Amino acid sequence: MTSLGSSLRSDGRVAFARVTALVTAALLAVVALARATPLSEAASLVAWPALAAAFLLDTAAYNELGVVVGDAGFWALFVVFAVVQAAAVVAVARRLRGRFRRRVNSA
């Protein structure tokens, strides 16, 4: 059992982990390939949470503040949310790996 402090420290490092950068690069590559090639749009399904968050913030900025973000701004928002999504994926994967590793070692 880990203490709250140690789990917060390990989760705080996830955003800067090499694995997070690789997952972010993979998300960006899949979306770029889906937009630039005849690759099916279904291939970008893994990036939909980041796309939805960027679209939501883009729409809210326009509707509430009258700010027009534009295409470049939308894709910049997508990159930010792709990093957040990658950090969440890595954090969950590490948590599950640790949980399963403890179960295997205790059995």
C-alpha atoms as one frame of an Amber mdcrd trajectory, in Angstrom:
protein
   0.000   0.000   0.000   1.442   3.346  -0.987   0.901   6.525   0.922  -0.956
   9.421  -0.619   2.207  11.498  -0.829   4.162   8.902  -2.769   1.330   8.317
  -5.248   1.054  12.065  -5.862   4.778  12.318  -6.517   4.729   9.458  -8.977
   1.662  10.849 -10.757   3.286  14.288 -10.941   6.198  12.881 -12.942   3.916
  11.283 -15.536   3.561  14.511 -17.538   7.319  14.614 -18.102   7.924  10.923
 -18.711   9.469   9.708 -21.947   6.562   7.304 -22.385   4.118  10.226 -22.283
   6.009  11.944 -25.082   5.876   8.756 -27.150   2.135   8.312 -26.582   1.566
  11.973 -27.505   3.610  11.525 -30.683   1.590   8.442 -31.570  -1.714  10.293
 -31.083  -0.538  13.206 -33.209   0.790  10.873 -35.910  -2.479   8.933 -36.122
  -4.538  12.106 -36.482  -2.108  13.591 -39.013  -2.197  10.396 -41.082  -5.992
  10.246 -40.890  -6.231  13.822 -42.205  -3.470  13.691 -44.822  -4.029  10.250
 -46.339  -6.983   8.134 -47.375  -6.612   6.341 -44.035 -10.004   5.855 -42.465
 -11.195   8.496 -40.020 -11.930   5.585 -37.672  -8.179   5.313 -37.156  -8.287
   8.594 -35.254 -10.738   7.099 -32.754  -7.987   6.870 -30.138  -7.574  10.662
 -30.216 -11.262  11.526 -29.952 -11.121  12.572 -26.270  -8.465  15.176 -27.100
 -10.330  16.249 -30.248 -13.583  16.578 -28.290 -11.924  18.662 -25.570 -10.331
  20.970 -28.157 -13.638  21.340 -29.987 -15.472  22.052 -26.724 -12.998  24.749
 -25.680 -12.979  26.239 -29.189 -16.781  26.399 -29.230 -16.996  27.803 -25.706
 -14.422  30.493 -26.514 -16.452  31.570 -29.543 -19.918  31.350 -27.949 -19.073
  32.859 -24.574 -16.212  35.240 -25.320 -16.578  35.910 -29.028 -13.004  34.721
 -29.610 -12.385  33.146 -33.008  -9.637  30.588 -32.511  -9.346  29.478 -36.134
  -7.782  26.326 -37.568  -4.287  26.889 -36.208  -5.674  27.632 -32.744  -7.874
  24.545 -32.829  -4.932  22.288 -33.669  -2.823  23.956 -30.979  -5.598  23.189
 -28.483  -5.673  19.632 -29.779  -1.937  19.226 -29.156  -2.364  20.476 -25.572
  -5.219  18.079 -24.918  -3.330  15.229 -26.621  -0.547  15.706 -24.061  -3.123
  15.655 -21.255  -4.735  12.534 -22.713  -1.352  10.830 -23.067  -0.462  11.667
 -19.450  -3.776  10.175 -18.304  -3.235   7.018 -20.376   0.279   6.570 -18.995
  -0.882   7.194 -15.412  -3.663   4.607 -15.699  -1.351   2.095 -17.371   1.261
   2.507 -14.629  -1.388   2.187 -11.928  -2.806  -0.986 -13.479   0.654  -2.434
 -14.051   1.541  -1.868 -10.407  -1.737  -3.358  -9.229  -1.386  -6.483 -11.381
   2.280  -6.848 -10.482   1.392  -6.867  -6.759  -1.299  -9.499  -7.325   1.072
 -11.741  -9.269   3.827 -11.363  -6.680   1.477 -12.054  -3.755  -0.025 -15.178
  -5.341
